[in-house]
Amino acid sequence: MDKAMYRKQMLERMQENYKRADGAFKRIYDHLQNTEVWKHAQMIGMTMAKEPEIPTRFLLEMAWLQNKQVCIPRCNATERSMVFYQIERSSMLELSCYGLLEPNIKCPVVSPDQIDLMIVPGVVFNRQGHRIGFGGGYYDRYLSFYPNKKVALVLSEQLCEDFVAEKHDIAVQMMITETAVIEVETRTNR
């Protein structure tokens, strides 16, 4: 099966189960904030997720309550790239052409090396930390020069051993599910 088919099937499954997953989301958030990487991170990068992804608005609020800084990407469709901007309040976000909440361009730019922890979105993950994203390649391109910790929030149903990573795929170093924190061996994290 190719990546597009894995993505399609998993998105359908995630959409079917989204309304019943509140308890699982809470357990994932609890696991995340108990990790050393979260505790030590000062600047956290994340996308403002939309259904059926694991919601990140709660993480944004949780980070601010813990005096952490947060940066959110703004996508450039022409260059198929993204730049992270620091936001200090939700009013600094605006709806993009993709239907995502993105920072307005007046926010301060954050360079990759300033981000201590990147919450990496995805649709399907294998146990080696590789992911199938939403198909634009934005995160794979950004992660190719991002130097710090990469973590994914994953419902157990999103784990799949069948797909094979491609050469350009960048693995996360940790996956946090509703039942476990999965550390991925660094040798697989190109």
N, C-alpha and C positions, 0 to 999 in steps of 0.2 A: 504494500500500500504506500502511496506517495504522501508527502507532507500535507498537501492540500486536502486529501481525504481524511487523514488523522485530525487535522484542524477542524474540518467541517463536522465530523462525527462527535468530537469532544465538545465543540461549542453547542451543539444540539443537546448533548447530555447535561452540560453545565446549565444551560437555560432551563431545562426541565426541572433541575434540582435546586435552582437558585433560591427560591422562596423558602425552602426548608433548611437552608444551610446556615442560618444565623448562629446557632450554637457552635457549629464548626468554625465559623469565622472568629468567634470570641476565643475559642481555644487556640487558634493560630496566633492571634494577637498576644495572648498570654504567653505562649511559648516564645514568641519573638522578643517580647520585652524582658524575658528572663535570660536571654543569651548575652554573653560577654560582648559580642560585637555590637549589639544595640546599646548596651550600657555605656560602652566607651565611645560610641559615635557621637560626634558633635554636629556634623552636617550630613543629612540623609537625603538621598535622591530617590524620587518615586514619581510614578505617573498617577494622575488622578483617574483611577479605574472607573469603568462604567460596566453595567450589567452585561454579561454574566460573570465578569471578573470578581475576584475577592476585593471587596470595597477597601479603598485606601484613605477615605476621608477621616475615618476614625484614627488611623495611624498619624495623619497630619496633626490632628488635635492632640493626640497622645504625645507626640514629639514636642509640640509647643508647651504643653503642660510640664514637660520634663526639661524645659529650657534648652531644647535642641533646635538647630536651624534646619530648615527644609528647603529643598530646591526641586522644581518641577520642570520637565522638558517642554520646549516649544519646538514643534516640527517644521522643517522647511521642505515642503513637498517637491519643489523644483530640484533641490540638491539631494533629496532623500536623506537628510541629516537632522540632527536635533542639537539644541543648545539648552543647558539648564540655567534657570533663573531662580534666585532666592526669593521666596515669598514670606511675608510676615503675618498675613491675614488673608482670609478667603476672598475678600473683595479685590485682591490683586489678580484674581483669575478671570478669564473670559472664555467664552465658547469659541472653539476653533472650527475651521471648515470640516474637520473630521468628526465633529460632535463631541470633542474632548474638551475638558477644562484645561486651559494652558495659561501660563503667566503672561501679563501684558509686557510689552518690550521695554517699559520703563523700569522694570525690576532689575536689580544687579545681576550680571552674568556670573556664573560659578564655573570655574575650570574643573576638568575631570579630577585633577589631583587634590582639589579642595573637598571633594565628596568622600567622606569616610565609609559610608555604607550605601550601596545601591540596591534598592528593592526592584528586582527585575521581573517584569510581567511575562506571562506566557500562557499557552493553551495546553500543551502536552509536555511532559518532562520524563526523562529516563533516569535511572538511578545513578548515572554518571554525571548528572547535573546539566545535561544538554536539554534544549528546549525547542519546541516549535512555537513560534510567536504568531503574530497576526498577519504575517506575510509581507510586511513592508521592508524588513531588514534594518530598520532604524536602530534597534538596540544592538544587533550584531555589529553594525558599523561602529557605534559609539563604544561598545565594550572592548573593541579591538585595541583601543588606546586608553581605556580606563584602568588605573593601576590598583584599586583597592578592593575591598570585600564586596562580593556579589551574592545576594540572598534572594531566593524566590519563595513566595507564599503560595502553597499548593494544596488543593484538596486532594485527598488520597485517590479519588477517582481520576485525577489528571495524570497519575503515574502510569507509564506504559513502557514496557521493555522492548517492544517490537521495532521501534524506529531506529535507524542508524543515523548518527550525526554526520553532517557534511563538514568538509574541510574548514569552511568559514565560520562554523558554529562555535560560539563561546559558551563554555559551561559556567554555571554558578558554583559557588563553593559550599553553599548550604541551602537545603530546602526545608521549609518548615510546614508541616502538615498539621491537621487537627489532632493527630495521634503521636507525632514524633518530630524530633529535630534530626535531620539527616545530614551529616557531614560528608562532603564529597572529597575524595582523595585529590590532592593538588596536582598530581601528574596528569589528570584528565582535564585540567583547566586551562588549556592552551592560552 
